[in-house]
Amino acid sequence: MPAELTTVVLDSADPAALAAFYAKALGWEVTYTDEDTVQLGGGPVGLGFQRVAGYRGPAWPDAAKHAHLDLKVGDLGAAVAEFVALGATKPDFQPGGGDWTVLQDPEGHLFCLAEG
């Protein structure tokens, strides 16, 4: 029997703050919280954040391989502005020829926004 993916978990220095960013950005709700873990629900797969002592976000661009999230939005320009207003940053390096925009969350995790 195949397994079912239920949650993607991101390492974090401050799980509560990072969860608050994504809850606002995605319109999701906190479904679980303790001292070191926060989980959000509201999509087809949950999104979790776990405290890691000394956590440092990835560099970008970076030759090392990292996971990232792809998010579909209705209006790319408006979504980029909204995510930046919530605390995301837009790196100078933007591959993709304008088909998507790479952003970093407040702790440096990469995610891409694309119209869809």
C-alpha positions as CSV (number, residue, x, y, z in Angstrom):
1,M,0.0,0.0,0.0
2,P,1.5,3.4,-0.9
3,A,2.2,6.0,1.9
4,E,0.3,9.2,2.1
5,L,2.2,12.5,2.5
6,T,0.5,14.4,5.4
7,T,2.9,17.2,6.4
8,V,6.0,19.1,5.1
9,V,8.1,20.2,8.1
10,L,10.6,23.1,8.0
11,D,13.4,23.5,10.5
12,S,13.2,26.9,12.2
13,A,14.8,29.1,14.9
14,D,11.4,30.4,15.9
15,P,8.6,28.0,14.9
16,A,5.8,30.3,16.2
17,A,6.9,33.3,14.3
18,L,7.5,31.4,11.1
19,A,4.1,29.7,11.4
20,A,2.5,33.1,11.9
21,F,4.1,34.3,8.6
22,Y,2.8,31.3,6.7
23,A,-0.6,31.3,8.4
24,K,-1.1,34.9,7.2
25,A,0.4,34.3,3.7
26,L,-1.7,31.1,3.1
27,G,-4.8,31.9,5.1
28,W,-4.3,28.7,7.1
29,E,-5.0,27.9,10.7
30,V,-2.7,26.6,13.5
31,T,-3.7,23.0,14.2
32,Y,-1.1,22.1,16.8
33,T,1.5,24.0,18.9
34,D,3.9,23.2,21.7
35,E,7.3,24.8,22.8
36,D,9.2,23.4,19.8
37,T,6.6,22.7,17.1
38,V,3.8,24.5,15.3
39,Q,1.6,22.9,12.6
40,L,-0.7,24.6,10.1
41,G,-3.7,23.0,8.3
42,G,-5.8,24.3,5.5
43,G,-4.4,22.8,2.4
44,P,-4.0,19.3,0.9
45,V,-0.9,18.8,3.0
46,G,0.0,20.3,6.4
47,L,2.9,22.6,6.9
48,G,4.9,22.2,10.1
49,F,7.8,24.1,11.8
50,Q,10.2,22.6,14.3
51,R,12.8,24.3,16.4
52,V,16.4,23.6,15.6
53,A,19.0,25.1,17.8
54,G,21.4,27.3,15.8
55,Y,19.2,27.1,12.7
56,R,20.5,29.2,9.7
57,G,18.5,29.6,6.5
58,P,20.0,28.6,3.2
59,A,22.0,30.9,1.0
60,W,20.6,31.9,-2.4
61,P,21.8,31.2,-5.0
62,D,23.7,28.2,-3.6
63,A,25.2,25.2,-5.4
64,A,24.0,23.0,-2.5
65,K,20.6,21.4,-3.0
66,H,17.7,22.6,-0.9
67,A,14.0,21.9,-0.9
68,H,11.6,24.8,-1.5
69,L,7.8,25.4,-1.7
70,D,6.0,26.2,-5.0
71,L,2.8,28.4,-4.5
72,K,0.2,29.1,-7.1
73,V,-1.2,32.7,-7.0
74,G,-3.8,34.6,-9.1
75,D,-1.7,37.8,-9.7
76,L,2.0,37.4,-9.4
77,G,2.9,41.0,-8.9
78,A,0.2,41.6,-6.3
79,A,1.2,38.3,-4.5
80,V,4.9,39.3,-4.4
81,A,4.0,42.6,-2.9
82,E,1.7,41.0,-0.3
83,F,4.3,38.4,0.7
84,V,7.1,41.1,1.0
85,A,4.7,43.2,3.2
86,L,4.3,40.1,5.5
87,G,8.1,39.8,5.9
88,A,9.4,37.8,2.9
89,T,12.4,39.1,0.9
90,K,13.0,39.0,-2.8
91,P,16.6,38.0,-3.7
92,D,18.3,39.7,-6.6
93,F,18.9,36.3,-8.4
94,Q,15.7,35.4,-10.2
95,P,15.8,32.4,-12.6
96,G,12.9,31.5,-14.7
97,G,12.6,34.5,-17.1
98,G,9.7,36.0,-15.2
99,D,7.5,32.9,-15.1
100,W,7.9,32.7,-11.4
101,T,9.4,34.8,-8.5
102,V,11.7,33.4,-5.9
103,L,11.2,34.7,-2.4
104,Q,12.7,33.9,1.0
105,D,10.5,33.7,4.2
106,P,11.7,35.5,7.3
107,E,14.1,32.7,8.2
108,G,15.5,32.2,4.7
109,H,13.5,29.2,3.4
110,L,13.0,29.6,-0.3
111,F,9.6,29.5,-2.0
112,C,8.4,30.3,-5.5
113,L,5.3,32.1,-6.5
114,A,3.8,31.5,-10.0
115,E,0.5,32.4,-11.6
116,G,-1.8,29.5,-12.1
